[in-house]
Amino acid sequence: MANNKTKHPLGIVIFGASGDLTKRKLMPALYSLYKGKRITQSFFILGIGRTQYTDSNYRSYMQKELAEFVAKEDQDKDWMDSFMSQLHYLSMDPSVESDYETLLNRLKELTGEEQPSNLLYYLATPPSLYGVVPLHLKKYNLNGKETRIIVEKPFGYDLESALKLNEVYTSVFDENQVYRIDHFLGKETAQNILAFRFANGIFEPLWNRNYIDYVEITAVENLGIEQRGGYYDTSGALRDMVQNHLIQLTALMAMEPPLAFNETDFRNEIVKVYNSLSPLNQTDLDEHIVRGQYMASETKKGYREEKNVPADSRTETYIAMKLGISNWRWSGVPFYIRTGKQMPTKVTEIVVHFKAAPHQMFHCAQGNCPHANTLILRIQPNEGVLLRVSMKVPGSGFEVKLTDLDFSYDKLGGLPFGDAYARLIEDCIAGDPTLFTRGDAVEASWRFFDPILKYWKNNAAAPLHGYPADTWGPLESEAMMNEHNASWTNPCKNLTNKDLYCEL
């Protein structure tokens, strides 16, 4: 629970308040915190955007949107009306410096202070404004020591731009005022990876190259780019998902135990993983990375047919990579990561493949020979944990087959998971940056991925494989794993709410 006590009201200032992220994620998260009494100080929300709204018009618009994006059981008229009374709007252009004088005056009215200070800025804007807004805030002294700023991904377009952005932010704020958000780290199931590893003595001794053969990390969607063609074609799967979400999950799986779970020790271990990623040479770029682009199927159109996408676009909608981590714990253990659009289902999960028993003395049951144990950590949907082990088949003889030992979160009695954005915004209000990305981690990540982007940019002949929508990506991604005698673990096409995984 937030405990940031101050005599001044907290001003939550959202740049991009008329945009999609605000109505779908930020306002529902803030309403959840308010209704749950997890914002323990007086506050107001000031939305900023180019769209013309009055306070009253904006409240009406947002109330209509919240009716769609807040769960029905959480909608309460009295709470909603009270929340809306905290909502204000200012029409201005965030790219124009002189407009910030209007912002300053409005904040003076709302706070009653000559120099408002207890402010939380959220940049829900196009990335082109990430380096502009802080400098304009500084011009009007709206960057005091009590202010905090949340910046959405992607933080930078490549290494050079990320370094420049960090320079901008360090010239305006202290590092502890900057909250680079990755909503994956706000998910209960992502945080539970740490609890699973470090709160259970039976797993940590096995969590190394002596017992683990390889690791898969998958985050795929069964949708296309929807209405984001203009943005996505300048980003692609690597910038949109791999450089932030997937590499964060890799770090949670591979990191050393922190001395304590706090903003310094935890984030130090994250950076160590990024710095340990094995650099990719020219051969690796062709053999250990498969990029693809979805094509039309019988029922779905291809990427190049999407709105605002050039007909000759070479932007990837699918990435599969083989990563190595050069340290004592993980030397020789490949991490296979993949993400893609228009996959058969939506799922984010981690599959840990343990090494097989050194000698197999039992018979196969009905041709189903025992395999090495696998551990599946499902981030979404059907959140849970599954361990596949070999067990004896009942009856005469001594045949064994794989069976599942599984746990799903709904077995905790319906306890709510909580919203990732609500959790992270609450942490920011409390001044806790532990689950946010530190500047040196952003730079370390980009140092690894930047050569890949440069290679694609400078080599028009770099492979880009097509794959039909509703399939598991290019066949080349399977071939990439063959050298390890492995294959991707593909979930069921139609995951149900009660099943964690497909039947064997």
N, C-alpha and C positions, 0 to 999 in steps of 0.2 A: 504493500500500500504506500502511496506517495506520502512523504512526510516533510516536504519542503515548505516549512512554515516561514511566512513573511508578512509584514504589515501591509505590503502593497498587493493589489490583486494581480493574478497571473493573467497576462494577455497572450492568447494563442493566436498567432497571426499566420494565416494560410495563404501563401502565394499560389495562385492557380485554383481559386476557390470555386470557380464555375466549371471545373474540369471533371473528368471521369473518375480519377483517383479519389477526389474529395468526396463525391457523392457515394461511391461504392465502398470505400474503405475508411477514410479518415473520419467523416461525420458519424457513421455507425459506431466506430471505435470510441470516439469522444462521448457519444450518447451512452454507450455501455459503461464507460468509466463514471459518468455523471450519475446514472441510475443506480449503479452499484456502490455509490458513495466512496469511490476510490480517488476522486479529486477532493482533497480535504481542505482546500482554501478557496476563497472567492476568486472567480475567474470570469473572463469573457472571451469570445471568439470573434476575431475580425477577419472576414474573408476578403481577399484582394483578387481582382481580375479585371480584364478589359471589358467584359460584358457589363452592360448598364443595368444595375439593380439598385433599388432603394433597400433599406433595412427590411421593410415590410415585404417587398417583392421577393427578396432573397429568402426570407423565412418561409414564405409560402412555397417557393420552389423547393427548398430543402426538405420541408415537411412532406411534400409529395414524394420526393426521392427516398426519404427514410422509410416511408411506408412500404417501399419495394425492397430495400436493402437491409432492413432490420428484421430479425426473425419475428414472426407474428406473436409468439408467446412473450416477447420482450417489449412489445409495443404497449405503452400505457399513456392514456391521454394526458393525465396530470403531469407525469414526468416529462412527456414530450413537450407540452406547453411551457413548462418551466425551463427546459433545455433551450427551446427556441427563444426565450426571452434573453438568453445570454449571447445571442447570435447577432452580428452586425456585418455590414458590408461597405467596402470602399471601392469604387470604380477608378482604376488608375492603370497606367502602363508600367510594369515593373522594370522595363528596359530604359525608361526615361528618368534621368537623375532628378530633374526638377520636381517630378511628381512625388518624390519622397518628402518634400516639405509638407504636402497635403497629408501624407501618412503621419508625419510627426504631429501635426495639429490634431488629427483625429485621435491619435493615441493620447494626447494631452487631455482631450475631452473625456475619453473613456476611463482614464486612470486618475484624473485630477492632479497629475504631477507635471511639473514643468519639464522634467527630463525623464520620461518613462524608462524603467530599467528591468522590471521583472517580466521579461518577454520570452516567448518560445516561438521561433519562426519555423515554418514547415514549407520547404520548397517542393510543391507538387506541380512544378512547371516543366516545360521542355528543358533538356540539359543545356541548351544554349544560354540559359539565364543563370546557371549555377555560379558562374564566375562574375556575373554582373551585379546581382542583388547584394552580395556582401559589401562590395565597394560603395554602393549607393547608401547602404545603411550606415557605413562608417562616416560618410560625408555629413550626415545629420546626427552623429553621435548616438545612433540607435544600436550600438554594439557594446553596451556596458558589461561589466563583469558578471552580472546576474543573467544576462541573456544566453540563450542556447539556440542552436540552429540544427534542424534535421534536414539532411540532403538525401534525396532519392538516388537510386542507381539509374544509369551507370555514372560512376564518379570518374569522369574522363572517358575519352574515346580511344586513347592509346596511352602509352607510357608518357610521351611528351606532354599531352594535354592534362594527364593526371598530375604530373609534377607541377605544371603551371597552376592548376586548381589548388593544389596544396599550398603553393606560395601565396595565392590570394587569400585563402582562409587563415593561414598563420599570420598574415599581415593585418587581419581584421579581428580575429578571435584567438584565444588560447585553445590548445588542442582539446582540453576538457570541456570546451563549450561546443565542439563540433561533433554531431551525431550522424555518421554515415550509415544509413539504415539498410539492412538486408532483412526483409520480413521473414525469411526462412529461419533465422535465428530466434524469432519470436514465437515459433511454433513449439508447442509442448513436446511434440514427438521428436523434434530436432534436439531440444534440450535434454530429452530423455536418453539420447545416445550417451551423454556424459554420465548420467546416473547409472545407466546400464553398465558402462565400462568401469567406472571408478567407485561405485557403491557396492559392487558384488565381487567378492574375492575369488570366485571360481573362474571368471573370464579374463581378468587382466593378465594372469600368468600365461595364458594361451595367445595373447594379443600381439603376435610377433611373427617373424619369418620362420620360426621353427615349427609352427603349427598351422599357419594360414597360408594357403596356396595362392589365392588371388581374391580380389574384392571387386564387386560391381556396384556402381552408383548410377541410378537411372532417374531422370525427371522428365517425363514426356506428357504431352497433351493430345487430346483427340479433337482439337480445334485447329483451324488455320490462324491467320493473323487478324481475322475479323476486319475492323475498320482502321487498323494501325499500319497500313501499307507504307505511308510516307515515312513514319519513324522506323519501322522494322527494316526497310530496305537499306537504310544507312547504318543499321546495327548488326543484324544477323544473330544467329544462335550463339555464337561464341561470346559476343559482347552482352547479349541479353540474358544469358543463363549460365554459361560456363565460367566466365571470369569472376563471377560473384557467387551465385547460389551453389553450383556444383563444387567449386573449389572450397567453399566454406564447409560443405558436408564432408569433403575429403579431409579437411583439417580436423574436424571433430572426430573422425575415425582414426586418424593417424597420429594425433598430437600426443605428447608425453603428459603424464599426470601433472597438472599445475600444483604448485605448493599450496595454493588456496584458490577458491573460486571468487576472484575479484577482478576488477578492471585491469590491473597490471599483470598479475601472474597468468591469468587465462589468455589474455591477448598476446602476451609474450610467446606462449607456446604455439598460438596460431601462426605468428610470423615465422617461427622456426620451421614449421612445416612448409610454408611457402618458399623459404630460402633453401629448403632441402630438395625441392623438385628437380629432377634430373633434366638438364637442358636438352632440347631436341636439336639434333644435327640435321643436315640436309636429307639424309636417308630417312630419318625418323619422321620428318614432315610429310613424306609421301606414304610411308608404311604404317605409321602408328597414329595417323589421323585420317578419318574418313568423314568427308562433309557431303551432304546431300541436299536436295531441294525437291519438295513434293510436287508430283505431277497429277494431272487429272485422273480420276477414277470414274467408274460408271455413275457415281452419285455426287461426286465433289469435284470442284474445279481445281486447277493447278495453281501454284504460287504465282506464276507469271500472268495469270488471268485475274489476279486479285486487284482491287482498286488501288490506284497510285503506285503500282509496281511496274517497272519497265519491262517490255516484252523480251528483252535480252538480259535480264537481271542475272547476276551470278552470286547473289546473296544466299548464304546457306540457311536452311530451315532445320537442318539435322547435323549434329556433330557426335562422333564417337572418337574417343581418344584413349590411348594407352599411356598411363603416367607411371613414372618410377620415382621413388623417394630414396634419396641417397643418404641414409643414416643407418645406424647399427640395428634398429628395430625392424626396418622394412626393406633392407637391401635384397633385391631379387624378387620381391613380391609386386606384381603388376596391379595397378588400380585402373580398371576399365570404367570410364565415365561416358554417359551419353545423354543427349537431350534431343527432342524433336517435336515438330508440329505435325498435325494430322496423323497421329499414331492410332492404333486400334483402341486404346483406352487412355485414361488419364491416371497416372500413378507416379509417385515419388517414393523410391525405396532403395535400400542398401542390402546387398546380398554378400555375406562373408562365406567363402568356400574354404573349409578346413582341409588339411591334407588327409589323405586316405589312411586307414589303418595299415601298418606295415605288412601284415600277412592276413589274407582272407581265408578262413577255414570253413565258412558256411556255404550252403547251397542257395541258389537263387529261388525265389518264390514266383512261380508262373512266369519265368523269364525276366522278372524284375530283379536284377542283380543289385546287391547293396552298393551304394555309392558313398562317397565321403560326406560327412556332415555339412550341412549348410545352415546358416543363421540369417533370417530375413528380418530386417527392421523396416517396417512400413511407416513412412512419414505421412502419406495421404494417398487415397482415402482409406477407409477401414483400418484406421490406425492400430498398430499392434506389433507383436513380436512372434516369430515362429522359428522353432528349431527342428530341423529334420534329422531324425536318428533312425538307425536300423534296429528292428525288434523282431523277435521270433514270431512266426505265424502259428496260431493255436493249432493243435492236433499232433498227429504222429510225425516222426521225422524231425529234422532240425533245419527248417528253411527260415530265412529272414527277409524282411522287406522294409522299405522306408516308411516311416510314419511321422506324423506331425505332432509336436508339443507346441501348442499355440496359446497366445494371450491377446485379447483385444481390449481396447480401452473401455468399450461399453460394459465389460464385465466388472468395472469398478463401481457399478451401481448408478450409471448415468451421470457421473460427475462431469461438469462442463469442461471442455478443453480450454476455453477462452480464445479470444481473437488475438492473432499475432500482432496486428497493429496496435490494439489496445494495450497489450503487454509492453510493447516497446515505447509507446508514447508515455505510458505510466512511468517507465524507467527513466525516461528523459525528464519528466516533470520532477522526479525524485533526485535527479542529478546523478544517475547511475549509468555509465556508458559501457558496462561490461559486455553487453550483447550487441554493441555497435562496432563497426569496423574502424580501426585506428589508421591514421595516415600512412604509417610505414607499411602496414599490411596491404593497403591499396597499391602502393608503389611496388612492393615485392611481387604481388600477383601480376601486375602489368608487365614487370620485367620478364616474367616467364612467357606470357602470352603475346607480347609485342612482336617477337620474331615471326610468329605464325601469321599474324595479320600482315606484316610486311612482305612475307613470302607470297601470300595470296595476291596482294596488291601488285606486286612486281612480276608475277608469273601468270599470265593469262591462261596458260596451258595447265595450271594446277588443277588436279581432278575435282570435278563437281558432279556427283552421281545423282541421277534421278531415281525417285522411288514413288510408286503409286500411293495416293492418299489411302489411309486405313491399313497400311502395312507397317512392318517394323523397321523400315529404313532400307538403305542400300545393302545388297548382298555382300558388298565388300566389307561391311562392318563385322559380319560373321567370319569372313576370311582373316581379318585382323587378329581374331582370337584363336585361330587354329594353331598358331605356333605354340600356344600354351595348352593345346589339346582341350580347349574350353569352348563354350558357346554361351550366348546371352540367355539369361533367365527371363522369359517373356510371360508376364501375368496374363490372366484370363482376359478375353476381349470385353466381356460384360461383367465387371466386378459388382457383386451384390453387397448390400449394407451389412449382411450378417456373415459373409465369408471373407476370411483374411486372404485366402489364396486358392488357386485352382486345386482340384483333386489330383493326386498323383496318377 
